Amino acid sequence: MLIRGRVWRFGNDVNTDVIIPARYLNTSNPKELAMHVMEGIDRDFSHKVKAGDIIVTGKNFGCGSSREHAPIAIKAAGIQAIIAKSFARIFYRNAFNTGLPIFESSEASEKIEEADEIEIDANRGVIKNMTRQEEYKANPIPKFMQELIAAGGLVEWTKKKFKVTS
Amino acid sequence: MTITEKILAAHSVKEEVSPGELINAKVDLILANDVTAPIAISEFKKIGSKDVFDRDRIALIPDHFTPQKDIKAAEQCKIVRDFSREYKISLYFEVGRMGIEHVLLPEEGLVVPGDLVIGADSHTCTYGALGAFATGVGSTDVAAAMATGECWFKVPESIKFIYYGKLNKWVGGKDLILHTIGDIGVDGALYRAMEFDGETIGALSMHGRLTMCNMAIEAGGKSGIIVPDSITESYVNKRAKRLYKFYKSDSDVRYAEVHEYDCSKISLTVSCPHLPSNVRPAAELFEVSIDQVVIGSCTNGRLEDLRDAAIVIKGRKVNPNVRMVVIPATQKIYREAMKEGLLDIFIEAEAAVSTPTCGPCLGGHMGILAKGERAIATTNRNFVGRMGHPESEVYLSNPAVAAASAVLGRIGTPEELGL
């Protein structure tokens, strides 16, 4: 899988309250949530972001609440993937469970700048920076996570594994 | 093995597990609320399971935007209610019976030592105080677990935190955990289990332990846990609705890290905006004026917390420039606080007393901040916009400091009131 897009940069410890403020959690409609994505940091982000864009951020992205509304809002806003130095663990689970591709890479997190054009080779774990002509390595995705992605998320994986009958 | 590894091994029917290992484990209880359950329910329906794995092991507690604050919130709650009726979920708690989930479940004996609990709420880690492995997950995890009774986990490494020495006056579990988060940072325990130990923890009451484990997530922890002892036993034996088992860590266990704290050197501690790790001694913040005080939440909405606040505010008035909101965490606590005269003390002091809800802690309702306003709260997060406007501010403290600040109109300590 190749993911190519333009980069939006964010800092360290980006928490779920700024990704999608709790005052909007009285709905779980992805389109409504997307209208407020990253509002706690940049009020106009939902207007600026374009389908296919990529977020690159520092350490501990998605810390705070367990709200799955956070990856849902990011995905519904058109963001294709997130690269971070590290992810908070519940966000990490939620991203895989809901099919939002995420990659851990210290190098990419440090070197990629706002508006760079990058390409992620998800299978090889290689991130290419077309703007700067650089290449970075992403941490390998654990085998089980690859299994989840291949199945199409946790719901599909659960269906297969437990042969749930209706 | 550590207590955490032993509980995970027992629930995955293995002799032994080690950090880094991926396991599928049986869960004893699954939890979701009015924010996270609607997504879990729609994902559960996609799985196509004809029934839930056990209708007595799923707790659905609408506590965030309840009593239903607007039409959208009411509709979210209705999804949870309808699902609970359709699948005959026995642990559904309606307004009037509900309380804040992480206070209600231990109080009712619905989580017990040795349990493996998952909840679609990050503060599910609270139950580690009982010697259970409890961790926050997402709605889709809950959906899958509702169908199968199982969940996947990576066995976490454990970090040991040893507390020794005598606590200073008014210093409690909240100050210890804020101090710890200040020391290691908001990702200092990322993916790891935080095991709290030492003579000070051994002497700490259950409400202080619940407060500490509650905030493990604010250091990035997967869980917080305390090896059960006689304090645990006396808390659970009159409440437990199921059999329980005490696990303890082996003495030869290797921890990823060990941190030690001399509690006699820990003062009343406040987290400043906009991270829980941004801690300062309360006494240094006397120039910070406040507009609102909130006493409540899954962190500090228990009876003992209300007692602390009441001792401080008794016979005094909330400062004319401040509004104070007190939120007992459950109906039982509300009633007991009423019987003990605590609610009278708050109302006499001109504070507002609310029915149980998470409400203002996450900026939902019941005390939202305007642009430029500042609050001190006994809650757990002070991220940008957490309690309202993105340009408002939240300081975190224990109940006694919050109550003293309400009287002073600025951040202050009970000592300043001669207490």
HADDOCK unambig.tbl for C-alpha pairs under 7 A between the chains (distance, minus, plus):
assign (segid A and resid 17 and name CA) (segid B and resid 383 and name CA) 6.73 0.50 0.50
assign (segid A and resid 17 and name CA) (segid B and resid 386 and name CA) 6.27 0.50 0.50
assign (segid A and resid 18 and name CA) (segid B and resid 384 and name CA) 6.64 0.50 0.50
assign (segid A and resid 22 and name CA) (segid B and resid 362 and name CA) 6.00 0.50 0.50
assign (segid A and resid 22 and name CA) (segid B and resid 363 and name CA) 6.31 0.50 0.50
assign (segid A and resid 22 and name CA) (segid B and resid 364 and name CA) 6.50 0.50 0.50
assign (segid A and resid 23 and name CA) (segid B and resid 363 and name CA) 6.05 0.50 0.50
assign (segid A and resid 23 and name CA) (segid B and resid 364 and name CA) 5.37 0.50 0.50
assign (segid A and resid 25 and name CA) (segid B and resid 35 and name CA) 6.33 0.50 0.50
assign (segid A and resid 26 and name CA) (segid B and resid 35 and name CA) 6.80 0.50 0.50
assign (segid A and resid 26 and name CA) (segid B and resid 72 and name CA) 5.50 0.50 0.50
assign (segid A and resid 26 and name CA) (segid B and resid 73 and name CA) 4.78 0.50 0.50
assign (segid A and resid 26 and name CA) (segid B and resid 76 and name CA) 6.76 0.50 0.50
assign (segid A and resid 27 and name CA) (segid B and resid 72 and name CA) 6.32 0.50 0.50
assign (segid A and resid 27 and name CA) (segid B and resid 76 and name CA) 6.94 0.50 0.50
assign (segid A and resid 28 and name CA) (segid B and resid 39 and name CA) 6.76 0.50 0.50
assign (segid A and resid 40 and name CA) (segid B and resid 384 and name CA) 6.53 0.50 0.50
assign (segid A and resid 40 and name CA) (segid B and resid 385 and name CA) 6.64 0.50 0.50
assign (segid A and resid 40 and name CA) (segid B and resid 390 and name CA) 6.16 0.50 0.50
assign (segid A and resid 60 and name CA) (segid B and resid 187 and name CA) 6.33 0.50 0.50
assign (segid A and resid 64 and name CA) (segid B and resid 218 and name CA) 6.74 0.50 0.50
assign (segid A and resid 65 and name CA) (segid B and resid 121 and name CA) 6.68 0.50 0.50
assign (segid A and resid 65 and name CA) (segid B and resid 122 and name CA) 5.12 0.50 0.50
assign (segid A and resid 66 and name CA) (segid B and resid 120 and name CA) 6.19 0.50 0.50
assign (segid A and resid 66 and name CA) (segid B and resid 121 and name CA) 5.19 0.50 0.50
assign (segid A and resid 66 and name CA) (segid B and resid 122 and name CA) 4.83 0.50 0.50
assign (segid A and resid 66 and name CA) (segid B and resid 136 and name CA) 6.43 0.50 0.50
assign (segid A and resid 66 and name CA) (segid B and resid 137 and name CA) 6.08 0.50 0.50
assign (segid A and resid 66 and name CA) (segid B and resid 138 and name CA) 5.58 0.50 0.50
assign (segid A and resid 67 and name CA) (segid B and resid 36 and name CA) 6.57 0.50 0.50
assign (segid A and resid 67 and name CA) (segid B and resid 138 and name CA) 6.47 0.50 0.50
assign (segid A and resid 68 and name CA) (segid B and resid 138 and name CA) 5.68 0.50 0.50
assign (segid A and resid 68 and name CA) (segid B and resid 139 and name CA) 6.23 0.50 0.50
assign (segid A and resid 88 and name CA) (segid B and resid 190 and name CA) 6.75 0.50 0.50
assign (segid A and resid 88 and name CA) (segid B and resid 220 and name CA) 6.45 0.50 0.50
assign (segid A and resid 89 and name CA) (segid B and resid 191 and name CA) 5.88 0.50 0.50
assign (segid A and resid 90 and name CA) (segid B and resid 136 and name CA) 6.84 0.50 0.50
assign (segid A and resid 90 and name CA) (segid B and resid 137 and name CA) 5.63 0.50 0.50
assign (segid A and resid 90 and name CA) (segid B and resid 138 and name CA) 6.63 0.50 0.50
assign (segid A and resid 94 and name CA) (segid B and resid 138 and name CA) 5.61 0.50 0.50
assign (segid A and resid 97 and name CA) (segid B and resid 140 and name CA) 6.47 0.50 0.50
assign (segid A and resid 155 and name CA) (segid B and resid 43 and name CA) 6.94 0.50 0.50
assign (segid A and resid 155 and name CA) (segid B and resid 47 and name CA) 5.74 0.50 0.50
assign (segid A and resid 155 and name CA) (segid B and resid 144 and name CA) 6.47 0.50 0.50
assign (segid A and resid 158 and name CA) (segid B and resid 144 and name CA) 6.40 0.50 0.50
assign (segid A and resid 159 and name CA) (segid B and resid 47 and name CA) 5.88 0.50 0.50
assign (segid A and resid 164 and name CA) (segid B and resid 48 and name CA) 6.88 0.50 0.50
assign (segid A and resid 164 and name CA) (segid B and resid 49 and name CA) 5.57 0.50 0.50
assign (segid A and resid 165 and name CA) (segid B and resid 48 and name CA) 6.95 0.50 0.50
assign (segid A and resid 165 and name CA) (segid B and resid 49 and name CA) 5.98 0.50 0.50
assign (segid A and resid 165 and name CA) (segid B and resid 50 and name CA) 6.94 0.50 0.50
assign (segid A and resid 166 and name CA) (segid B and resid 48 and name CA) 5.55 0.50 0.50
assign (segid A and resid 166 and name CA) (segid B and resid 49 and name CA) 5.29 0.50 0.50
assign (segid A and resid 166 and name CA) (segid B and resid 50 and name CA) 4.85 0.50 0.50
